[in-house]
Amino acid sequence: MSFEQGLQWMTWLLCWSLGLQCVEYLRTQHMTSAHGVWAWSVQQADIPMSNPGMRSLLDKLYSPAWHATHLWLRLCVVVSMGVSGVNLGAVMFLFVSTLLILVRWRGAFNGGSDFMSLVVLTGLLIEEVLRVLLEPELAAKAGLWYVTIHAISSYFVSGWVKLLRPEWRSGRAMTIFLNGGVYGPLSQNSLLRHPRLAQLGSWAFILWEGFSPLALLHPLLALPFCAIAALFHGLVFWYFGLNRFFWAWMASFPAILACSGTLGSPF
């Protein structure tokens, strides 16, 4: 996959991911209303009283009417970028819009998926800014490498943190997590309750994540790595309902595939 192709696929997948997120935000507006469980009147206490100007501005931006307008405008920009392609104006708007949403949710609505969405947006922003100064291929390479480094390092750190934890090495952690899934505890006859199988599954994920940098050596290594990653995030979606994770991380895979095999000359 060339850098230009990787950039195009990353843009399409990011737009799909951000579009789904916008729909989720719009569907939960009743929860962010003045009488909702996530009302701004509760979260505004995080803004220091010593800065009344900022408090006033955010009160306006996060009022139900303005917030709804922001979300609809965001959705329109996402659809436009998905159809017409990436451009600096659209990426800058989505970047600032994402930061405003993160402030609204005290830093994150859905943890790692919000982080990865911002990483991919930043990669596109880097690419668009550098495209003004450099050749298009070099600009695309810089943006894709930014996303790749973040994505691979997050898998790498996650794998080696698991390796340091005895509950992951023994397999107990996997059973504990799966028992807390959206469908309730594992059935008594589930294969994943078998200690050896749970340990085997734990070590499979530890090794896959811990050796994730090897995916950058060649596209033939990157492809199965991304396929396993898609399966992993699909299982997380199935067991824990974290649908945002699947698409947010899928948006980073074109960058990994485009950058694999180019370690000798990243720039």
N, C-alpha and C positions, 0 to 999 in steps of 0.2 A: 504494500500500500504506500503510495507516494504521500509526501507531506500535504499537498493540496487536497488529495482525496481524504486523508485523515482529518484535515480541517473541516471539509464539507460534511463528513459523517458525524464528526463531533458536534458541529452546529445543529444538524438535524436532530440528533439524540438529545442534546441539551434543550432545544426548543420543545420537544415532546415532553421532556421531564418537567421543565418550568411551566408548560401549559397545564399539565396535570396538577401541579402544585397550586396554580392560580385557581383552578376549579375547586380544589379542596378548600382553599381560603374563602372563596365565595360561598361555598356550601356551609361554612361554619360561621357566617356573619352573625347569626343570632346569638352565638356564644361570645362574640366580641362586642355586642351592643352594650348600651349603658347599664342594662340589667342582666347581662350575661355573666357566665362564670369567669370569662377572661376579659372583663371590662377594663378599658384603659384607665379608669379612675383608680383601679387597684395598682396597676403597674406603673403609673406615673409617679408614684412615691420614690421610684429609683432615680428620678431626675433631681439633682441638688436644687434646693430652694435659692441658693446663692446665684443662680442663673435664671432669673425669671423670663428673660427673652427666649431662651431655648425651651423652657417649659411651655410658654405660650405658643410657640411655633409647633411643637410636637402635639400639644392639645388640639390644635387645628388640624394637623395632618392626620391624626389618629381618631378624629371624630368619625362616627359611622358613615356619614355621607362622603367625606373626603377619602376615607379609607376604601370605600367601595369603588369610588371613581378611580383611585390609584390602581386597584386590582384589575378593573376592566381595561384601563389603559395599558397596564402591564401585559395582559393577555393579548391585546391587539398587537403590541410590539413583538411579542413572542411569535405569533402567527405570521406576521409580516416578515420577520427575519427567517422563519422556517421556509417561507415561500420564495422570498427575494434574495436571500443570502445575507451573510454577516456584513455589517457596516459599523463604522465607529460610533455614530450617533445612537444607534439601537443598543449597542453593547454598553456604552456609557450610561444610558438611561437604565438598563437592566441591572447594571452594577450598583448604581446609587439606589435604585428601587429595592434591591436585595438587602443592602445595608439598612434601609429604613424598616424593612420587614423584620430583620434581625433585632433591631432596637425595640420594635413593638413586642417581640417575644423574649426580651431580656437576653438576647444572644443567640438563641436557637429555638426553632419550633420542633425540629426533628433531628437534632444532633448531627451525626456524621453526614447525613444526606445534605443538610444545609451547607455544611463545610465543603463537601465535594462540589455542590452546585456553584458555590462562590469561587472555588479553585478553577473550575472549567471556564466560568465567566472571566476570571482574571487572565487565564491563558488566551482567551479571545481578545481581551482588551490589549494585552501585550502585543499580540499579532497585529491588530489594527493600528496601534500607535507606531510600531516599528515599520509597518508597510509604507508609511509616509517617508521613512528615512532610508530603508534598505530594500533589497530585491524581495519580491513577494515570497519566493521559496524560503529565503533566510528568515523572514518575518514569521512565516508559518512554522518553521522549524523551532524558533525560539518559543513561540506560544505553546506548541505541542510538547516540547521538552519540559516546560514549566509544569504542565498538567501531569506528565508522565512521572516526573520526580516525586511529586506529591502523592500520586496514587500508589506507586510502587513502594515508597517509604512507609506509607500507612499500613500496607499489608505486611511489610517486613517487620515493623515495630510490633504490630499485633501478634505476629507469629512468635517472635522471640520473648515477648511478655508472657505469652501462654507457656512457653517452654520453662520459664522461671517459676511457674506456679504449680505446686504438686497436685492440686485438684484437677488441673488440665492434663498433666502427664499421666495421671491414673485413670482419667476418663470420667471421674465423678462430676466435673463441672458441666460436661455436655448433658448428662442426664438431668442435673439440677435445672439447667436452662430450659431444656425441652419440657420439663414438667410445668414450667411457668408459661407455656405457649397459649395462644388464643383459644385453642380447643381443649384446654385443661391438661391435667397430668397425662403422661403416657399410660397406655393400657397396661395392665399387669403382665400380659403376654408379649409386650413389645420387644422386638429384638434389641432395641437400644437400651433396654434395662439390663441386658447381659453385660457384665463388667468387661469382658474381653472385647466384645464388639464396640462398646462405648470407648474403650481405650484405643482401639484401632482407628475409630473415626476421629478421635481427638488428635492422635498423632498424624493422621493424614492431613488434617487442617494445619497443624503446627508446621509440618514440613513444607506444605504448599505455600503457606504465607512466609515462612522463614527464608525460603529460597526463592522468593518472588523476583529478586534482581536478576536471576538467571534468564528470565523472560526477555531481557533486553539484549541478549547475546545474538538472537536470530529469530526471524519471523516464525519459523517452525516451532520454536519454544514459546513465543508470545501467543500464538493462536490457541494451543491447548490451555495455556495459563488463563486466558480470557474466557475460554469456554467453561473451565472449572469455576472461575470467579462468578460467571453468570449463573451457574448451577447453585453455587453457594448462596448468592444473594436471592435467588429464587426460593431456596429452602427457608431462608430467613423471612422472606415475605410470607411463605405458606405457614410457617409455625408461629411467627410473632406479629404478622400483620404489618411489617415495615415495608410498605409498597414503595415509598419514596427512595429507599436505599437502592432498590433494583435499578431504576431508571437513572438515578444520579450517578451511580457507578458505571453503568453501561455507557454513559456519555464520555467517560474517561478512556474506554477501551480503544477507540480509534487512535488516540494519541499514543498509547502503548504500542499498538501494532505498527504505526508509522515510524516510531522511533527505534523499534527493535532492529538490531543489526547495524546501527549507525553510531555505536559508542565511540568509535575511533575519531569521529569528527562531528560532535554535537552542534558546533557553530561554524 
